Structure formats: C-alpha cells, structure tokens
C-alpha cells in the first residue's frame, strides 16, 4: 500500500525517527557533465572519486591535496607538510591504479585521460604545500591527461585556504591557515575551477537565493559510517528545480570545515553557488562529522578522525580509495540519486517518449498579496493530481487535485519562482512546467501580529525551522511540537524575525 509522504513523515516524527531534513531530490542532469572538487582532505577525496569513478566524473578540481592513494602506501605525513614525493613513490601509486583498474576496483583508468583537471595551491601553504601538488600534476600527466587539460595555479602568499575574491563574515586572512580556511585572496577559486571544467561561464550572481540552499538527509546513503553527518546540502538553481537539464558539481569541504565545525560557511561563502546560479549547475555539498573513535589504518597506525576529514588515509577500511570505499560509495550513491530525475542523460537527451507525464502548460500567477500568490495551469491528460514547487521545494503538503493553487504564508516583497509537475496514478511525477516568477506585495508586520498555521506552513514561510522532527520558532527557539501539517500553532511576532508562541488580542 502506498502512503502519502506527509503521512509517513508524521508517523516517523511521532516515533522519533524523523531526521528533520528533506529526502535528497532527483533532477534532470546531463550525465556527461558531472564533476567534483574539494579542498585539503576534500581535495584528496575529489581525486579519489575522479580516478575510481572516472566514467562518471568528467572534471576534477583539487585545492591543496596530493596524489591518489598516497596515504594508502605511506604514512599520511609523507603526503602533506610540503613533503617531497619521489618518483618511486609515484610509481607505487601508479601500480595501485593499474591493479585496481584491471580488477574492476576502480573504473578503467583510460577514462582519466579525458578529464579536465584544475589544481590550486598557495605558496604559503605549509599544511599540504606545492610539493604534493606537483606530484599530483605528474600523476595526471602519467595517466594520459594532456598538459592543455590541466590548469595548475600556484598563488603567491596564499596559505591553506579555499580562495575567493570577496569578503565573508568570519573568514581568515589569505596568508593564515586558520578556521574557517576560506579567504579573500583576490582570486576566484570556484570560478577558476568551474571554468576549467566546463569552459566559458555566464557572469555569476553575487546574491544567490537563500531558498535554493536545501538541507537533505544523508543517512540513506552513508551505511552508518561514523565519519559522515546526518545531513548534507544542495544548491539548486531555480532553472534546475523547474526541470531544465543541468550540470552537477560535487563540492567537498576540508578538515575542520564540516557543518559541525563552521556551520554552513563552506556551503554559502566559497563562491560556488554564485556561479552555479547562472550556469545551470546543481551543487552537492556532502558533509562529514567529528569521529573521536580510534580506527586502525594500514600505514598511519590507529587514529581518530577528530577534525571531520574525508577518508584519504583509511580510517574506514583499506579500500577507502576504491569504488567500494564506504565514503566513496556514499557520495556516488548521492550523485546517482540526484542524476535520476526525468530527462537525465548525456548531451541533453530527452526522456523516453511516454515514460512520464508531460509538463503542465500555461502556468500563470495572479492575485498577489503580501503573503500569498494564486497559481493556475492547464490540465494534463492522465494526471491524478499535481505538485507545486516553490524555489525548488515542494510547496503543497497534500496533492493538488485541481489546476489551481494558492500558495500562502509567503514573505512580503519577496520574489519566488514556481513550477508544477503532474502526478500519475502510481504517484510518479512528470516533467516540470516552465518556471514562472512573481513578487509578493509590500507589507509591514508590526510587533504583536499573530499568524495561526500548521507547523509545516510556519517553516515554509520562514517563521520557524525544523530539526529532529520538531518545529522551533525563529528567534525565541520555542518548541512548537511535531513538524507536520496536523499540529497548528499561533506565532506572535515581537521583533524582526523573532517569534513567540502566543495569542493576540
């Protein structure tokens, strides 16, 4: 028996099993345009993913990291701290690539030669340093990547950081290797990496919409790995949310950059979303977490993963750099899920004829108020109902059975983008309609104004947030109860983005 999603979520919340994050979405992805980049341990992981899954990743960006399987054959300290990596060490790493390729532990190594590669290191980076990145470049050349397909940047004076060309609150200086390891170095690292991988880009948007950042549940993909967090993040441009075929880029943070260390700074402040927003790129930001348990490694003894690093030394198994590695497989599973939406395929391939319902046409907006917008669209033959998406997120809790919908509890003077998908009798969504944008009317909410709505609606409107299956009022943090459409709460606004549970006279 098929249960509506909102009933299942309510049941999970009631039993304490809900995670308070949305399931990972499916999008229309050009599977020939999937790439990955990362900093430090994320850079090592990006290299591992690119080599192990070379049939999936057409481009790899590596900020401050060394060659493949370096720590699988040496103590990890021999792969960083500006250690010189000898020709014999590189030969041993190449032998592992050759062996893994022959056995099927990684994809055929011949794919590597077709990848676009970006490498960055700062001359004042003493955590990894130029010697390991020099060896990384040599490794790619040895595997047939043409010199013209490699962009190798050594930035004078830059430390162990993800470089940007703009200031963000709390960033460290470019010359300092300190948290959050994100710095205005006068160099747009995200833009440089994406340009090397995808070619000329459209100008970036320096104010990407906050609603396009989506926290999702990682647990279905991680196999309970103790080094991976419960939730990860996506950035989904409105165009991608509404069905446009998009590229997919995985962005991997470094040690001490996970959300349990620096919040969402790596997700929002590294510049990737600025470029993704105007170039039809979905971004996946998987997340690690602190793991203070001690794990045996082959070459580096028994170690804890207290800095929430990606596994590039074998904390979670000797196969850490192969397709079967726990964290490797988790990220690949997330990539496969994202790239499984209707229309996904190489080179803009459309979905097979008749495989899904067609997109609704004629979507239009009317009746704007300070807090709502009316939508209407043409009927789709064979549809059992419809789902409405606002800024890439499902807006309706229950299926819409008519061809109109009022999206309420919106913020005033705010621009939103909507799209609609038809749903067939089996609950399968069809293609998304063309997106339509509209702006709510101006309106003031004086202190003391109350709003009564379901806890689900409060979070959708930005008056509250959900965590662990429960709803909390913005500002006061008061627990409003289970996060679902059944629990109704009155919130009283007493200041800018500050709400308390109460009533108004």
Buried (B, 14 or more C-beta within 10 A) or exposed (E): EEEEBBBEBBEBBEEEEBBBBBEBBBBBBBBEBBBBBBBBBBBBBBBBBBBBBBEBBBBBBBBBBBBBBBBBBBBBEBBBEBBEBEEEBBEBBBEBBEEBBEEEBBBEBEBBBBBBBBBBBBEBBEBBBBBBBBBBBBBBBBBBBEEEBBBBBBBEEBBBBBBBBEEBEEBBEBEBBEBBBBBBBEBBBBBBBBBBBBEEBEEBBEEBBEBBBBBBBBBBBBEEBBBBBBBBBBBBBBBBBBBBBBBBBBBBBBBBBBBEBBEEBBBBBBBBBBBBBBBBBBBBBBBBBBBEEEBEBBBBEEBEBEBBBBBBBBBBBEBBBBBEBBBBBBBBBBBBBBBBBBBBBEEEEEBEEEEBBBBBEEBEBEEBBBBBBBBBBEEBEEBBBBBBBBBBBBBBBEBBEEBEBEBBBBBBEBEBBBBBBBBBEEEBBBBBBBBBEBBBBEEEBEEEEBBEBBBBBBBBBBBBBBBEBBBBBBBBEBEBBBBBBBBBBBBBBBEEEBBBBBEEE
